[in-house]
Amino acid sequence: MAKKKRTLASIKKEEKDNINKKWKISTCHEGAKCWCRIISTVDATSKDEGFENCIVPSGSIYKEYAQYIVKIHNEWLKNEK
């Protein structure tokens, strides 16, 4: 299956859509022992390719910071609805 072409407009739409979705934390390919975590939307799967559902990629944020950010974001989202 061909990948869809990403444009600046589609990236901006993804950003807007992703800010209004719940986020989750997952481990990188190193697993739970690694210091970093990935933040993505809850509808992202391990088979997703690209960054459409990725908020923060692997190697970019410490586990503790990721946990805090996701908690605050999801609480904010719950209060907005």
N, C-alpha and C positions, 0 to 999 in steps of 0.2 A: 504494500500500500504506500502510495506517495505521501510524503510529508506535506502538510499545508505550508504555504509560504507565509512567513511572518512579516508584517509591515509595521511601521511605526503606529499606525492607527489600531492595528490588531493588538499590539503590545500594550497600548494605553487602555484598551477595552479590557484586556486580561487583568491589568493592574486594578482597574475599577471594580471588576467582578470579584477578584480575589480578596479585596479589602472587606467585602461584604459576606464572606464565607468563613466558617469556623476553620481554625488552623490546628495542626497537629505537629508533634515532634517525632522524628524517626532517626534511626542510626544510619551512619554512612556504611560503606562496604567493609569497614574495619570492625563493625559491630559495637556492642555495648561497652567494650573496654576503651574505645576511642574517646578523646576529650570533646570532640565536636558533635553537633547535632544538625539535622536538616529540619527546616520549618517549611511545611507545605499545607495546602488546603486539605481538608478531611476527605475530599473526593479523589485525591491523587492516589494512584496505585504504584506499586514497584515497577510496573511495566510501562509507566508513562515515560515518554522520551521528551527531552527538551525541558524548557523552564516554564511552560504554561501554568503549572500548578505549584511551582516552587517559589517560596517567599525568600528563603535564605538557603543557599546551596551548602553542601558539605565543606568543611574546612574553614567556615566563615564565622562561626559563633560557638562559644562555650556552652556546654550542656546546661549549666545553671542559668545563664542569661536566656537561653532559648526557652527554658521552662517558664521563666518569669514573663517573658514577652508574650508567649502563647496564652498564658493564664490571663494576663491583663487584656489582650486583644479579645479573647473569647468572652470575658466578662463585659467588656465594652459593647461587644456585638449583642449580647443578651439584653443589655439595658437599652440599646437603641431600638429594639423591636417591640 
